[in-house]
Amino acid sequence: MRGLDSLVLVHPQNFPWFHYGWWVLIGGNTLEICAAPGQASVMGVFINAFVNNGLITRSFLSTIYSIVTVSCGFLMLPLSSRLQKGQFQSTGITCLLLLFLTCMLISSVPLNMTTIFGCLFGLRLFGFSSSSLLRRVILQIWWVRRAGRATILYAFTRLAVAGIMPTIAQALCSHLGWQNAYRALACFALLFGIPAVLLCFYAPPEQFGMLPDAEYKNNENKIDDDPTSITSSVSDLEQPNNTTPPAVAGGGSPTTTTTSAPVSPNSGGSGSGSATQTKIDDLEGHSADEVVKTQVFWLMFFSKLLMAGMTAGFHTQFPGYIQRMGARSILLPLFITNGICITTSTITFATLADTVSLNRNPLLLVSCGLVLNATYVGFAAFGSGNACAIGLAIAFGIGEGCMVAVNNIVAVKLWGRKGIAKLTAFANIADTIACGVGPLLLGIALEIPTQTSQIGFMVLIPILLACACWGLLLTPPSSPR
């Protein structure tokens, strides 16, 4: 399947009127929707169906869910090595096929400890961890300074994943049963996911005569006339540390580099033998080894642990918390309300992220997300009745919208593209650990007395606020661009 990575079905140079970065964005968002069976919001619907049908207890299922989710996180570093080599298409196709097989398996076999563990592991690995890493890496290679603009389109994807897809899953479970619901979602993933990966997952943009952020080399809105070679100055390739290219002896122009476009529309996957391709390791930015030694990295890591844990936990246990608040009758409208709030807040924070202040200090976005998380945790801990349930759905949606902006924008703005695959893998490790532990802890909180769980939430809220203050005190690294 590795040959897929050199197969270009629709060459980016065929779209001079529409920068190919937009096609990549559409493909990545389509993959996110297709991977819905492994996303926390959709899995929460099935977990609730399992518990209500008496198939398994909530605490036992939450424990297994946590173990498999944390286990998936530690497989992200090996996967990031594949993405660092540009193996996007083969990785995406493999994930979709294995997700399809996992959905078919869980809907066809008797549920016991072994089958539940294996199937949940497959759903989380191929429907959440791998697909999320793939989407984030390729989008951050194509979108840097204008990553906020690209995230605005992703906001509508979150509306589908967090609002529409759980509603569809709930309706399918009610009318067809949870087994057929899994089968329907599996077919949907193959039908729309494979074409998106095959047509849209090419990177990096430099090897197609383009730059990130929907720009072209030499700031022209067209590609060079010669489709087999691209000539640009070293500065156009955006060397790291803003170094100035050496002048040619005698006061000539800066050194030029000739790079081959890897595939022409009729080449069948082979490029010019005398030219070199642009690799991800050659892009601008800080290496992952440099980044992990900084306080900013560890602030990001711990912040993602907290925010992702709360988000996944409330998505997975959202029906249970709404039921405990006495608002089960309005559960489906709350799904839609939550999704709309995620969409509108993501658009807002993504728009702000491309402003001068947040381009200079993206950590402000992280601190804001932590404060919002503390807000909706307070609603869940101390609220009751329909009004508080609506407040939880709204606050939760706004908080997740900010977290979506953090996940898709902050890392590439802070550190550039050179080490983005490995850095995104570290971020996904934090996500998966948190997404494993969060649902477990919030599931336990549902089964213990309310006053006891409130004590735990009262400890969590000051931790979130302390990390927000930490982000305000740190100085972001110098711009890699």
N, C-alpha and C positions, 0 to 999 in steps of 0.2 A: 504493500500500500504506500510505501515511501515515494514511489513514482508520481503519486498525486501532487506532491509538493512542487514538482517542476512542470506540472500541467496547467497552462493558462488558457481556459476556455474562452474567456472574454478579456482581451488584453486592455489594460488601463489606457493605452494610447489611443484606443478607439473612441474615447470620450473627451475630446478637447473642450467641449462645451459644458462638461459637468465633471468637476474634479473627482477622481476615483476615491478620495477619502470619504466622500459621502456614501458611495456604494459599500465601502468597508463598514461604515457606521450602521447602515441598514442591515447588512449581513450579521454583524455582531448582535444587534438587537433582536433579530429574528431567532438567532441561536438561543438567546436568553429565554424567549417565550417558549420555544420548543422544548427546552430543558425543564419546563414547569413541574413534571412529576417528581423531580428531586429537590425542588425549591421548598423552603420552610412553610410558606403560606399555603401551598397546595397540600403538602404532607400533613399539615395540621388538620385539614378536612378529613383525610383518610384515617389519621390517628383517632379523631373523634368518632369516626364510623366504626373502627375496630372496638373502641371502648364501649360505645352505646350498644353494639351487637353482642357484647359479652365475650368477644374473642380473646381478650387479653386485658390486664389491668393497666391503668394509665401510668402508674409508677414504674412497672416492669418495662413497658414499651418505651417510656422516656429514658430509662437507663440504657437500653439497647441502642436507642437513637443517639444518645450522647457518645457511647463508646465507638460506634461506627463513624460518626462525624469527626471525632477527634482523630481516629485512625486515618481517615482520608487526608487530613491536613498534612501529614508527614510524607505523603507521596507527591506533594506539589513541587518540591525541589528537583527530584529527577525529571518530572514533567517539564519544568522550566528549562532544563537543559535542551530538550527537544525544541521548545519554542525559540530559544536563543539561536538555534541553528536554522530557524525559518520553517520548521515542519508544522505549519498551521493546518493545512488541509487534511493531511493524514490523521492528525490528532483529532480534529473535529469530527471526521467521518467515523473514526473508531469509537469515540464517545457516544455518538448518536446510535450506532448499531448496538452497542452494549447496553445503553439505556433502554432501547426497544426490547431487547431480550430480557432484561431485568423486569420490566413492567409485565411482560407476558408470563414470566415465571411466577411472580408474586400473585398473579390473578388465577393461576392454574394449579398450584400445589397446596396441600394442607398446611395451615399455619402452625408451626411449632417453634421452639427456640432456635433451631438451626436454620430453618428456612427464613424466619423473620430477620435473623442477624444477617444472613447472606444477601437477602433482597434489599434490606435497608442500606447495607453497605454499598451495593451496586447503585441504588438510586441516588445516594448522597455523593458517591465518587464521580459518577458520569453525568448526573443531572444538576449537581451544584458545584463541587470543587473544581473539576476539570474544565467544564464549560465556562465557568466564571473566570478562571485563570486565563483561558484562551481568549475570551472576549476582551478582558481588561488589557492584556498585553498588546494585542493587535491594534486596539483603539488608541492606546497611549503611544504607539509608534507613529500613528498617522495624525494625532491631535495633541498639541503641547500648549502653546500660548492661548489657543482658542478652544481648549478642552472643555471650557464651560459651555460654549456654543454647541459643541457636539453632545454634551450631556443633556441639553434641553430636549433633543429627540429621544434620548434614553429615558427621560421622564415619562413619556407615553408608554414605553416598554414596561416601566415599573407599574403603571396603572394596569396594564394587562396582567402582569405577573402577580401583583399583590391584591388587585381588585377583581378583575374580570375572570382570570383563570381559577381562583378559588370558588367564585360563584358558579362557573361552569362545572367544576368538579363536584361541588355540592349538589347541583341539579342532576348531574349524571348519577351520583351515588343514590339520590332519592328515587329516581325513575328507573334506572337500569341495574342498580347494585354496584358496590364498590369494585367488584372484579371487572365488569364490563367498562366501568369508568376508566380503570387503568388501561385496558386494551385500546379504548378510543384515544386516550392521550398518547399512547405509544405510537399509534398510526399517524397521529397528527405530527409528532416529532420527526418521523422519517419523511413524511410528505413535504414538509416545508423546510426542515433543517438541512438536509443534504444538499438541495440546490443552493441554499444560502452559503454554505461552506465552500462549495465548488466554484461559485461565481464571484465571491467577494473577499476571500481570505488570502490576499497577496500582500507581501511586505518585504523590505521597507520601501517607502515611496521613492527614495533616491535612485533606486535601480530602474525606475520607470520614468526618469526625467522629471520627477516632482519633488516637492518639499511638503512637510507636514502643514497642518492648519489650512488646507485647501489653497496652497500656493504652488507656483511653479518656479523652476530655477530661473535666475536672473530677473525674478519678479514679473515674468511675462505670463499672460493668461493663455499661453499656447505652448505646445511641446516643440522641441527643435525639429527642423524639417527632415533631418536624417533619422529614420526610426531605429537605426542599428547602433547609434552611438550618441552619447550625451557629453558635451564638453562644458565644464563650468570651473570656476575658480575654486580654490581650496576654501576660501571664505564662504562660498555658497553652500558647501557641504557642512558648514557649521562645526568647525573643529572645536573640541573641548577647551575650556579655560580661556576662551576668547583670544587665542594666540593669533598673531599677525603672520600671514604667510610670507616667507622670505622673497625678496625681490630678486629678479634675474640680474646677473652680473651686467654692469653697464647701465643700470637704471631702467631696465625693462619692466614689463608687466609681471604680476604675480604668477607663480607656477600654476599650471593647469593640469587637471587630471581627467583622463578620458575613461569613462565607465560604460560598460555595455549594458543595455537593457537585456535582462536575462532571457527573455522570450519574445519573439516577434509573433504576430498573429498567426503566421503560417509555419512557424518553425518547429512545432511539435515538442517544445520544451528544451531546446538547446540554444545556447547563446553563442556569441562569437568566441572562438577559442583563444584569441589574442588579448581579450579585454578581461577586466576583473569585475566582479559583482560587488555591490555595496552590501556589507554584512551588518548585522545589528551591533556587533562589537565595535564597528567603526563609527557609530553615531556619536553625537555630542552628549556630554553629561558626565556624571560621577559614577565610578564603578561601585558595585555592591559591596566590595570589601572595604572601601572607604566609608561608605554610608553607615554601615552597621556599627562603626566606632563612635558615632555621634549621639548626643542626647536627643536630638530631634527624631532620630530613627526610633529610639525606645519610647519616646512620647507617643509617636504614631502607633507603635506596636501595642502598647498598653491601652491607648484610647480605642483602637479597633477591637481589642479584646472586650472592653466594656460595652461599646456601642453595638457591636455585632452580636454579643451575647444577649443583650436586652432585646434587640430587634428580632433575632431568631426565636428567642424564648417566647416573646409575646405573639409572634406570628403562629408558632406551633401551638401554644396554649390559649390563643385568643378566644376561641369559642368557650373554653372552660372558664376564663376570667369573666367574660360577658355573662355566662350563666350564673356565676357566683355573685355578680353584681345585680342579678334579678332582671336582666334585660335580654333573655334568650329570644323573646318574640321578635326583636328587631335585629337579629344577627345578620341576615342577608343585607339589609340596608347599611349596616355598619361596615361590612366588607367594601361596599361601593364608596361609602364616605371616606374610609381609610385610604382607598386607592386614589381618590380624587385629591385628597390632601397631600399624598406622596407626590403626585404629579405636579400640582401647583407649587409646592415648596421646593421641589427639585429644580423646576424652571427658575424660580426666584434665586435660589442659592447658586445655580449654575451661571446665571446672568451676572450676579455679583462677583463670581470667581474670576471673570475675565477683566474686571476693573483693575485700575492701576494698583490700588492698595492691596488687593488680594493676590495679584500677580507678584507683588513684592514680598508679601507675608501671607502665604496660604494657611499658616497655622491659626490665623483668626477663624477660619472656617471650622477647624477641628475643635477649638474652644467653644464655639457656638453650638456645635453638635452635642457636646457633652452637657451643656446647660439644658438643651432641649430634652435630652434623655432623662435627666434628673426630673424634669417637669412631668413627663408622662408616667414615670415610675411612681411619682406621688399620686397621680390619679388612680393608678391600679391598686396602690396600697391602701388608700383611705376612702375611695369613692364607692357609691352604691346607687342603684336606681338607673332609670333610662337616661337622665340628664348627664350623670357622671360617665355612663358608658359611651355616650356620644362625645363627651369631652375627651375620654381616653382615646377613641378612634381618631379624633382630630389631632390631638397632641402627639400621638404615636405616628400619625402620617407625616406631620411636619418634621418630627425628629428623624424619621427614616429618610425623608427627602434630603435633609442636610447630610446624613450619613452617605447617601448615594453620591452626592456631590464630592464628599471627602474621598470615597473609594475610587472615583473615576477621574479626579482632577489633581489632588494635592501632590501625589508622589511624583508625577512627571513634571509638575511645575517646580518642585523642590530640587529634583536630582537629574532631570533630563532623561534621555532614552537609552544611554549606553548599557546600564545594568537593569533596565526596567523589567526584564523577564524574571530575574532572580529576586528583585525587590518586590515584585507583585506576588511571587510565590511566598515570600515571607509574610506579606499582607494576607494572603489566602490561608496560610497556616494559622495566623491569629484569628481569621474569620471562622475557620472550621473548628478550632479548639473552642472558641466562644459559642459557635452554633451547636456544639455538642453539650457543653456544660450549661449554657443558658436555659434550654428547654428542660433539662433535668432539674435544675434548681427551681425554676418557676413551676414545673409540674409537682415537685414536692411541696412547694408553697401552697398549691391548690388543695392538697390533701391534709395539711396540718391546720390547726385552729387559726383563724384569721388574725387574732391578736399576736400570735407567735410569728407569723409571716411578716407582720408589720414591723417587727423589731429588725428583721433582716433588711427590709427595704430602707429603714431609717439609717442603717449603717452604710448601705450602698449609695444613697444620695450624696452624703458628704464626700465620698471617694470620687464620684463623678465631678463634683464641683472643684475638688482639689486639683484634679488633672486639667480641668479647664484653666485654672489659674497658672498651672505649670506652663501650659502652651502660650499664655500671654507674656510670660517672663523670658522665654527662649528667643534667641535671634536666629532667623532662618539662614540656611547656607547661601552663599553667593550664587547668583543665577548661572546655570550651566550654559545658557544660550548667548 
